[in-house]
C-alpha cells in the first residue's frame, strides 16, 4: 500500500483531529475526532470492518500526522 487510506490529521488549535479516508483516489472528510471512540464510530458509519481492531490495534491502514497516535488534545504547558 503506497499511502494509508485513513489519515488522522494534526491536533487542531481547538482540540480534536480531522479524519480523512481515501477511497478510489477520492479524499472524504469523515469528521473531527476527539477520541478513539469518535474515530471508531466514523469508520463504523461507512461500514469499515473491524473498526475497533483497526484503530486500537495501530493498523498501518491509519496514518497519524503530527504528535502521538491516540492523542486528541494538545498537551498543556502548565506546570
Secondary structure, DSSP 8 states (H G I E B T S, - for coil): --S-SEEEEEE-TTS-EEEEEEETTEEEEEEEESSHHHHHHHHHHTT-TTHHHHHHTT-TTEEE-SS-TT--S------
